[in-house]
Amino acid sequence: DHVRRSSLAASNFRTLTDGEREGLFEAARRLGRDFCRFCGKCVACPVGIDIQKVLELLRASWRFHLRDWAKRAYESLPVQATACDGCGICERGCPYGVNVVGLMNRATHHFTYHR
């Protein structure tokens, strides 16, 4: 059933109208700078933080209440958000202007100090 529905969706593909496109951009603006869309366009962290993984774990802990699991996974990362030196290089490629440095600070606080 999943394959059939996916095939049907693909066969009915059409480009977005200008109104639909503007609606998406407006939704992105409303989401703000603290919501990563996981588009993968952020520049790689020069100190080796896996930015998307840290943000996925932070979201899992907050939104899905998987605090213990996310904390264990965060602690197993080879480079944690605590290594962030605030250089901001990671933010240069983000088309949404996400405040990655601020989110790394939140992750540090959430997974290190928040019990």
Helices and strands as residue ranges (DSSP letters): H 2-11, H 18-31, H 51-63, H 67-75, G 81-83, G 89-91, H 100-108, I 109-113
